[in-house]
Amino acid sequence: MADLKETKTDPKKQLWDEIDGVRAVMLGVPASGQHMQPMAPMPSREENRIWFFTKKDSDLVKAVAAGKAHMCLVSDDQDFHACVSGQLAENKSQQHIDRFWSSVVGAWFDGKDDPNLTMLELIPDHASVWASSDSSLRFGWEIAKANLSDSEPDLGFHTQFAM
């Protein structure tokens, strides 16, 4: 659940907290002409990196050279949305394979030594986040208030920042 106060005072921390809590994000390289695709993020806050397991012959690995990547996420409660941009690189880091390996990841590969296993490393440089209240009462109040006045509903907070 998004914490509006934290999003206003420390949006970077809130973003990392939300990435920690999602199972999948949408990842893509817009200049490649390919659509974004769902990927499971493996965040490394201390490195300012987000890692992804993938196959060497995947569309994303082929798109890496095309330019900057975008990662979009929506929290499970749908009260936090973010778009993160940065450099995406193939990096078959054994340290990160060992660190993030799980039985879920293993379902797609023939073990950590699978010759088609690789990782993508997203080095984020900029983010835009939107946080809102998940209160249906507040939502209803804001919609009613906006319909009875010349104001727009105040349902959340948006900010952008360098990573």
N, C-alpha and C positions, 0 to 999 in steps of 0.2 A: 504494500500500500504506500502510495506516494506521501511524503511528508512535506506539505507546502512550505512550512517554515524553513526546513532544511534546504529545499529547492531554492528558496530565496537567498539563504545565507551561505550555503556551501553546495552549489549545484553539482560540482565535480564529484564530491563524496556521494551525493544522492544518486548520480548516474552510475557510479561503480557499484553501489548497493543494489540498484535495480538490475544491472547486468549479472551480478551474482545470483539473482533470484529467478532468472528466466531460463527456460530450457532451450529456446530457439530464438534467433534473430533472423532478419533478412539481410543478406550480404551480396554485394555486387560491385562491378566495375562499370559505371555508366558509359564510359568511352568505348567499351568493348561491344556495345550494342546488344548484349545479353540481358535477359531479365535477372532480377535479384532472385536469390534462392535461400531457402531456410537452412540455417547452419546452427550447430550447438556451440555457443561461445565458452571458452575456457579463459576467464579473466585472470590477469596477473597485474593487479593494481600497483604493486611495488615496482614493476618494470614499465608501467604505462603501456602494456601490450594486451592484446586479446588474441588468443590462439584458437585455431580450428583444425580438427582432424579432417583430412580429405584424401582422395585418391589422386595419384600423380597424373592420371589421364582425365581429370575432371575439367569442366568448362571454366571453373574459377582459376585453376592453376594456369590454364591457357590464357586467361584474361589478365593476369597479373601485370604484364608489360604494357597494357593499354592505358594505364593511368591510375588516378586516385580512386580509392574504393569508398563506398558508403555502406554503413551498417545501420539498420533501422530496428528499433525494438518498441514493443508495446507490452507494458506490464500485465501480469495475469489479471489484475483488478481493473485494467483498462483506464487507470487514472494517471499513468505516466507514459509519455511518448518521447522518443529521442531519435535523432539522426546524428551519426558520428561519421566524420570523414577522416581519411588518413591513407598512408601508404600500406599496401598489401604486398607481402613478399612470401615466396615459398621458402620455408626454413625447416628442414627435417632435423630438428633439435632433439637428440636423444634424451637430453635432460627434461625437456617438456613432454615428450612422449611418456617417459616414466612417471613424471609428476601428475599428468592428467589422465593416464590410462584408467579405464574402468571396464566392467563387463558390458556396459552399454556400448562403448566404443568398440570393444572386441567383437560385437555382433556383426560389424561391417568389415572386419579384417581377419586374416589368418595369423593373428598374433602380432606382437610388436615388431617382428622382423619381416612382416609382409612386404615384398618388394614394391607393391603399389601404394604403400602407406607413405603419406607425407603430411606436413602441417603447413598451414598458412598463418602468418603472423601479421596482425593489423597493428600498425603504429599510429594511434589516433592523434590528430592535430587540432581538430575543431569539433565542437558539439553544439547542437541546438536541442533544448529540452522543453517540454510542455508538461506541467503537472496540474492536476485538477482534483477537486473534492470528489470522493466516491459517495457522498451523501445524496440520496434521492430527494430528501426534504430540501436541502440547499438548492439542488438543481431546479426543483419545482418552483421554489421561491424566486430564484433568479430569472426564470423564464416568465413567470407571472409579472414580476416587477418590470422586466424589459418590455412586455406587451402593453403595460399600462403607462409607460413613459417613453421618452425618446432615447433611452440608454440601451446599451448592449448588455447581455448577461455577463456577470463577473463569475466565471466558473473556474478560474485557475490562474496560472502564472507561466510565462514563457521567457526564456533567456538563452543567450548564446555565449560561448566562452572558448578560449584556447585550452587545449589539453596539454 
